[in-house]
Amino acid sequence: MSEESLLLKSPDSDADTHGGRALPSNVEAEAAFLGAILIDNSVYEELANPLRPEHFFVPAHRLIMDRFLTMLERGATASPVTLKPYFEGNEHLEQLGGTTYLARLTADGHGLLAARQLAEQIYDLALLRELVTVGRTLVSDALDTSETVEPLKQIETAEAALYEIAEGTNLGSDASTFKDAAVTALKLAQKAMNSDRGLSGRTTGLSTIDEKTAGLHNSDLIILAGRPGMGKTSLATNIAFNTAHEYLKQQREGGPDKGGAPVAFFSLEMSADQLATRILAEQAEI
């Protein structure tokens, strides 16, 4: 039996297919992402939408992710070496070669180059599997034509299930305990200490602003206020360009994350070509 077949083996094999078709999944993406976060734990902490064990399709990967998160919550480093004692004799990993599978996950490290994209794909596929589950239940219930069936009630149930999936996409919307908030704050402080620029967030490319804000952070709402002609749009385009440029530079050169990020710029005042012209003029110092 191939390694891929073993990876996909689960106690409920019928749940892994729908109408003879495999459920949406990407085993290679899951393995590459796990390898990336086991090489560099901070990769996981920088995700906009952190993954949970239930987002993984492969049973062994769910177990690895669960143990990874447990170690992070304890402030410990998660790596193939530190995880090994927890998986010795584990039936899921034994089928894949035992704890050596943990080492194979980190063998090439190619997941580090696209960890964010891998996480997004894993998350999206998990949502699709949830939709398949809801659809399967909806079809099964709709085929029941007994007198006790209430079609309107079935519709309400389906709507509630879909709403629950949609609500699940809004990670971080639930109330947080002080403990969780304090742990996050300490991680941001540690990130700033380890950063070359002393930043816990994404760089604006402008040192005076970075010094006062420690960079751009998730959920930040920053308002630039001023009279017309004071340079608000110019400043915003500069920040957007600098952050995107730093991200592209890191993608080309590889290595640790230097604080850049992909940027979407929306303007009610100027079209896309006008914004591009302004940015080109600023970079050319015209």
C-alpha positions in Angstrom: 0.0 0.0 0.0 1.4 3.4 -1.0 2.2 6.1 1.6 -0.6 8.3 0.2 -3.1 5.4 0.7 -1.9 5.0 4.3 -2.2 8.7 4.9 -5.8 8.7 3.8 -6.8 5.6 5.7 -9.3 6.4 8.4 -11.6 4.4 10.6 -14.6 5.6 8.6 -13.6 5.1 5.0 -17.1 5.8 3.7 -16.8 9.3 5.1 -13.8 10.0 2.9 -15.9 9.7 -0.3 -19.1 11.1 -1.6 -20.9 9.3 -4.4 -17.7 7.5 -5.4 -15.8 10.8 -5.5 -13.0 11.7 -3.0 -13.7 14.6 -0.7 -11.8 17.8 -1.4 -8.3 17.5 0.1 -4.6 18.1 -0.6 -2.4 15.7 1.3 0.8 17.2 -0.1 -0.2 20.7 1.0 -1.0 19.4 4.6 2.4 17.7 4.8 4.3 20.7 3.4 2.6 23.1 5.9 3.3 20.8 8.9 6.9 20.6 7.8 7.1 24.4 7.6 5.7 25.1 11.1 7.8 22.3 12.6 10.9 24.0 11.1 9.8 27.5 12.2 7.0 27.7 14.8 6.6 31.4 14.2 5.2 30.7 10.8 2.0 29.5 12.4 1.8 32.5 14.7 1.9 34.9 11.7 -1.2 33.4 10.0 -4.2 35.6 9.6 -6.5 32.6 10.0 -4.7 30.0 12.2 -5.5 26.4 11.4 -6.9 23.9 13.8 -6.6 20.1 13.8 -10.1 19.7 12.4 -9.1 21.6 9.3 -6.8 18.7 8.3 -8.1 15.8 6.3 -5.4 13.1 7.1 -5.9 11.6 10.6 -2.2 11.5 11.3 -1.9 15.2 10.4 -4.7 16.1 12.7 -2.9 14.4 15.6 0.4 16.2 14.8 -1.4 19.5 14.6 -3.1 18.9 17.9 0.2 18.1 19.7 1.9 21.1 18.0 -0.7 23.5 19.4 -0.5 21.9 22.8 3.3 22.6 22.9 2.9 26.1 21.7 0.3 26.9 24.4 2.9 25.6 27.0 5.5 28.0 25.5 7.6 25.0 24.3 9.2 24.6 20.8 7.5 22.0 18.6 9.9 20.0 16.3 10.3 16.4 15.1 12.6 15.8 18.1 10.3 17.3 20.8 7.2 15.6 19.3 8.8 12.2 18.9 8.0 10.9 22.5 4.3 11.7 22.0 4.0 9.6 18.9 6.1 6.5 19.7 3.8 3.6 19.2 1.0 5.7 17.7 -1.0 3.5 15.3 -1.5 6.2 12.7 2.2 7.1 12.4 3.3 3.5 12.7 1.6 2.8 9.3 3.7 5.6 7.8 7.0 4.4 9.2 6.7 5.6 12.8 8.2 8.8 14.2 10.6 9.0 11.2 7.6 10.4 9.3 7.9 13.6 11.5 11.5 14.0 10.2 10.4 13.4 6.6 7.9 16.3 6.9 10.8 18.7 7.5 13.2 17.1 5.0 13.1 19.8 2.3 11.4 22.8 3.9 9.8 23.9 0.7 6.6 24.7 2.6 8.4 27.7 4.2 8.2 29.5 0.9 4.4 29.4 0.6 3.2 28.6 4.1 0.5 31.3 4.0 -0.9 30.0 0.7 -0.8 26.4 1.9 -2.7 27.3 5.0 -5.4 29.1 3.0 -5.8 26.1 0.7 -6.1 23.7 3.6 -8.6 25.9 5.3 -10.7 26.4 2.1 -10.7 22.6 1.4 -11.9 22.0 5.0 -14.8 24.4 4.4 -15.7 22.5 1.2 -15.8 19.2 3.1 -18.1 20.8 5.6 -20.4 21.9 2.7 -20.3 18.3 1.3 -21.4 17.0 4.7 -24.3 19.5 4.9 -25.3 18.7 1.4 -25.2 14.9 2.0 -27.4 15.4 5.1 -29.8 17.7 3.1 -30.2 15.2 0.3 -30.7 12.3 2.7 -33.4 14.1 4.6 -35.1 15.4 1.4 -35.5 11.8 0.1 -37.5 10.9 3.2 -41.1 11.3 2.1 -42.8 10.0 5.3 -45.7 11.8 6.8 -43.7 13.1 9.7 -41.3 15.0 7.5 -41.6 18.8 7.6 -39.9 20.3 4.5 -39.9 23.8 6.0 -38.1 22.5 9.1 -35.5 20.8 6.9 -34.9 24.1 5.2 -34.4 25.8 8.5 -32.0 23.1 9.6 -30.0 23.5 6.4 -29.9 27.2 6.8 -28.7 26.9 10.4 -25.9 24.4 9.3 -24.7 26.7 6.5 -24.8 29.7 8.9 -22.7 27.8 11.4 -20.1 27.1 8.6 -20.1 30.7 7.6 -19.7 31.8 11.2 -16.7 29.4 11.6 -14.9 31.4 8.9 -14.8 34.5 11.2 -11.9 33.2 13.4 -11.1 35.2 16.4 -14.7 36.7 16.6 -15.5 34.9 19.9 -14.6 36.5 23.2 -11.1 35.9 24.4 -9.9 35.1 27.9 -7.3 37.3 29.5 -4.9 34.4 29.4 -5.2 34.0 25.6 -4.8 37.8 25.1 -1.8 37.9 27.4 -0.2 34.9 25.6 -0.7 36.7 22.3 0.7 40.0 23.7 3.8 38.2 24.9 4.3 36.5 21.5 4.1 39.9 19.8 6.7 41.2 22.3 9.0 38.3 21.6 8.5 38.7 17.8 9.6 42.4 18.2 12.7 41.4 20.1 13.7 38.9 17.4 13.0 41.2 14.6 15.8 43.1 12.9 13.7 46.3 13.0 12.1 45.7 16.4 8.7 45.3 14.9 5.9 43.0 16.0 3.8 43.8 12.9 4.2 44.5 9.2 6.5 47.3 8.2 5.2 50.6 6.7 8.6 51.2 5.2 8.7 54.5 7.2 10.9 54.2 10.2 9.3 57.1 12.1 5.8 55.5 11.9 7.2 52.0 12.6 8.8 53.3 15.8 5.5 54.6 17.1 3.3 51.7 16.0 5.6 48.7 16.0 4.3 48.0 12.5 0.9 47.2 11.1 -1.1 44.5 13.0 -4.1 42.3 12.4 -7.4 44.0 13.1 -5.7 47.5 13.2 -7.9 50.4 12.0 -5.7 53.3 11.2 -7.3 56.6 10.1 -5.2 59.3 8.3 -7.0 62.6 8.8 -6.2 66.0 7.3 -7.4 68.8 5.1 -7.4 68.3 1.3 -4.0 68.4 -0.3 -2.1 67.5 2.9 -0.8 64.2 1.4 -3.1 61.6 2.9 -3.3 59.5 -0.3 0.4 59.9 -1.0 1.2 58.6 2.4 -1.2 55.7 2.1 0.2 54.6 -1.3 3.7 54.8 0.0 2.9 52.5 2.9 1.1 50.1 0.6 4.0 50.0 -1.8 6.6 49.6 0.8 4.8 46.8 2.5 4.1 44.9 -0.8 7.7 45.6 -2.0 9.1 44.1 1.2 6.9 41.0 0.8 8.0 40.5 -2.9 11.7 41.0 -1.9 11.3 38.3 0.8 9.6 35.9 -1.7 12.4 36.3 -4.2 15.3 36.0 -1.7 13.7 33.5 0.7 14.8 33.4 4.3 12.9 34.7 7.3 9.9 36.9 7.2 11.0 40.6 7.2 7.6 42.1 7.8 6.1 42.6 4.3 2.6 41.5 3.2 0.4 41.4 0.1 -1.6 44.6 -0.2 -5.1 45.4 -1.6 -5.6 49.2 -2.2 -9.1 50.5 -2.7 -9.8 54.1 -3.6 -13.0 56.1 -4.4 -11.0 59.0 -5.7 -8.7 57.5 -8.3 -8.7 54.6 -10.8 -6.2 51.8 -10.8 -4.1 53.4 -13.6 -4.0 56.7 -11.8 -2.8 55.0 -8.6 -0.2 53.2 -10.6 1.0 56.4 -12.2 1.2 58.1 -8.8 3.3 55.2 -7.4 5.6 55.1 -10.4 6.1 58.9 -10.1 6.9 58.7 -6.4 9.4 55.8 -6.9 11.0 57.7 -9.8 11.1 60.9 -7.7 9.5 62.9 -10.4 
